[in-house]
Amino acid sequence: MSRVVSYAERILSRIKTLSIDVKEMREIYEIMRQHGLIVYNASHLYTARKLEGVLITEDEELLSKSKQLGLEGRTIS
C-alpha cells in the first residue's frame, strides 16, 4: 500500500462524524440570519460552539463573527 493511502487512512479514521436534528438546524438558521452568513459558515460556528472547540479558519469575516458569538477563533498562520 502506498504511503499516501496509508496516511489518508490514518487521517480519515480520526474524523468524527456529526449529525444534527431539526432543532439544531433551526439554531444554525438563526445564526445564519442574524449574522448574514451562508449555511456552511453558520454550521461551522454552531459546531464550534456545540463542541466547545476552537474555530480554525482563514476567513476573516467568519473569524470576526466567531468573536461576536464569544467563540475562540484562530487562523492557521
Rosetta constraint file for C-alpha pairs under 8 A:
AtomPair CA 1 CA 5 HARMONIC 6.74 0.50
AtomPair CA 1 CA 6 HARMONIC 6.82 0.50
AtomPair CA 2 CA 6 HARMONIC 6.31 0.50
AtomPair CA 3 CA 7 HARMONIC 5.99 0.50
AtomPair CA 4 CA 8 HARMONIC 6.10 0.50
AtomPair CA 5 CA 9 HARMONIC 6.11 0.50
AtomPair CA 6 CA 10 HARMONIC 6.39 0.50
AtomPair CA 7 CA 11 HARMONIC 6.38 0.50
AtomPair CA 8 CA 12 HARMONIC 6.02 0.50
AtomPair CA 9 CA 13 HARMONIC 5.96 0.50
AtomPair CA 10 CA 14 HARMONIC 6.77 0.50
AtomPair CA 11 CA 15 HARMONIC 6.90 0.50
AtomPair CA 20 CA 24 HARMONIC 5.79 0.50
AtomPair CA 20 CA 25 HARMONIC 6.64 0.50
AtomPair CA 21 CA 25 HARMONIC 6.28 0.50
AtomPair CA 22 CA 26 HARMONIC 6.30 0.50
AtomPair CA 23 CA 27 HARMONIC 6.50 0.50
AtomPair CA 24 CA 28 HARMONIC 6.26 0.50
AtomPair CA 25 CA 29 HARMONIC 6.12 0.50
AtomPair CA 26 CA 30 HARMONIC 6.23 0.50
AtomPair CA 27 CA 31 HARMONIC 6.35 0.50
AtomPair CA 27 CA 46 HARMONIC 7.73 0.50
AtomPair CA 28 CA 32 HARMONIC 6.12 0.50
AtomPair CA 28 CA 39 HARMONIC 7.32 0.50
AtomPair CA 28 CA 42 HARMONIC 5.73 0.50
AtomPair CA 28 CA 43 HARMONIC 5.85 0.50
AtomPair CA 28 CA 46 HARMONIC 6.17 0.50
AtomPair CA 29 CA 33 HARMONIC 6.04 0.50
AtomPair CA 29 CA 39 HARMONIC 7.23 0.50
AtomPair CA 29 CA 42 HARMONIC 7.44 0.50
AtomPair CA 30 CA 34 HARMONIC 5.88 0.50
AtomPair CA 31 CA 35 HARMONIC 5.93 0.50
AtomPair CA 31 CA 37 HARMONIC 7.55 0.50
AtomPair CA 31 CA 42 HARMONIC 5.74 0.50
AtomPair CA 31 CA 46 HARMONIC 7.70 0.50
AtomPair CA 32 CA 36 HARMONIC 5.58 0.50
AtomPair CA 32 CA 37 HARMONIC 4.66 0.50
AtomPair CA 32 CA 38 HARMONIC 6.10 0.50
AtomPair CA 32 CA 39 HARMONIC 6.12 0.50
AtomPair CA 32 CA 41 HARMONIC 7.83 0.50
AtomPair CA 32 CA 42 HARMONIC 5.16 0.50
AtomPair CA 33 CA 37 HARMONIC 6.82 0.50
AtomPair CA 35 CA 65 HARMONIC 7.25 0.50
AtomPair CA 37 CA 41 HARMONIC 6.18 0.50
AtomPair CA 37 CA 42 HARMONIC 6.03 0.50
AtomPair CA 38 CA 42 HARMONIC 6.31 0.50
AtomPair CA 39 CA 43 HARMONIC 5.96 0.50
AtomPair CA 40 CA 44 HARMONIC 6.35 0.50
AtomPair CA 41 CA 45 HARMONIC 6.38 0.50
AtomPair CA 41 CA 62 HARMONIC 6.88 0.50
AtomPair CA 42 CA 46 HARMONIC 6.11 0.50
AtomPair CA 43 CA 47 HARMONIC 6.00 0.50
AtomPair CA 44 CA 48 HARMONIC 6.16 0.50
AtomPair CA 44 CA 55 HARMONIC 7.48 0.50
AtomPair CA 45 CA 49 HARMONIC 6.24 0.50
AtomPair CA 45 CA 55 HARMONIC 7.18 0.50
AtomPair CA 45 CA 66 HARMONIC 6.47 0.50
AtomPair CA 46 CA 50 HARMONIC 6.03 0.50
AtomPair CA 47 CA 51 HARMONIC 6.00 0.50
AtomPair CA 48 CA 52 HARMONIC 5.76 0.50
AtomPair CA 48 CA 53 HARMONIC 4.89 0.50
AtomPair CA 48 CA 54 HARMONIC 6.03 0.50
AtomPair CA 48 CA 55 HARMONIC 5.77 0.50
AtomPair CA 48 CA 71 HARMONIC 7.48 0.50
AtomPair CA 49 CA 53 HARMONIC 6.46 0.50
AtomPair CA 49 CA 71 HARMONIC 6.66 0.50
AtomPair CA 53 CA 72 HARMONIC 7.52 0.50
AtomPair CA 54 CA 71 HARMONIC 7.06 0.50
AtomPair CA 54 CA 72 HARMONIC 5.16 0.50
AtomPair CA 54 CA 73 HARMONIC 5.52 0.50
AtomPair CA 54 CA 74 HARMONIC 7.22 0.50
AtomPair CA 55 CA 63 HARMONIC 7.75 0.50
AtomPair CA 55 CA 66 HARMONIC 7.53 0.50
AtomPair CA 55 CA 71 HARMONIC 7.48 0.50
AtomPair CA 55 CA 72 HARMONIC 6.30 0.50
AtomPair CA 55 CA 73 HARMONIC 4.54 0.50
AtomPair CA 55 CA 74 HARMONIC 6.28 0.50
AtomPair CA 56 CA 73 HARMONIC 5.83 0.50
AtomPair CA 56 CA 74 HARMONIC 4.99 0.50
AtomPair CA 56 CA 75 HARMONIC 5.56 0.50
AtomPair CA 56 CA 76 HARMONIC 6.65 0.50
AtomPair CA 57 CA 62 HARMONIC 7.41 0.50
AtomPair CA 57 CA 63 HARMONIC 6.74 0.50
AtomPair CA 57 CA 73 HARMONIC 7.37 0.50
AtomPair CA 57 CA 74 HARMONIC 6.36 0.50
AtomPair CA 57 CA 75 HARMONIC 5.16 0.50
AtomPair CA 57 CA 76 HARMONIC 6.79 0.50
AtomPair CA 58 CA 63 HARMONIC 7.68 0.50
AtomPair CA 58 CA 75 HARMONIC 5.27 0.50
AtomPair CA 58 CA 76 HARMONIC 6.76 0.50
AtomPair CA 59 CA 63 HARMONIC 6.17 0.50
AtomPair CA 60 CA 64 HARMONIC 6.15 0.50
AtomPair CA 61 CA 65 HARMONIC 6.24 0.50
AtomPair CA 62 CA 66 HARMONIC 6.12 0.50
AtomPair CA 63 CA 67 HARMONIC 6.55 0.50
AtomPair CA 63 CA 73 HARMONIC 5.73 0.50
AtomPair CA 63 CA 74 HARMONIC 7.12 0.50
AtomPair CA 64 CA 68 HARMONIC 6.50 0.50
AtomPair CA 65 CA 69 HARMONIC 6.40 0.50
AtomPair CA 66 CA 70 HARMONIC 6.36 0.50
AtomPair CA 66 CA 71 HARMONIC 5.03 0.50
AtomPair CA 66 CA 72 HARMONIC 6.70 0.50
AtomPair CA 66 CA 73 HARMONIC 6.18 0.50
AtomPair CA 67 CA 71 HARMONIC 5.33 0.50
AtomPair CA 67 CA 72 HARMONIC 6.48 0.50
AtomPair CA 67 CA 73 HARMONIC 6.91 0.50
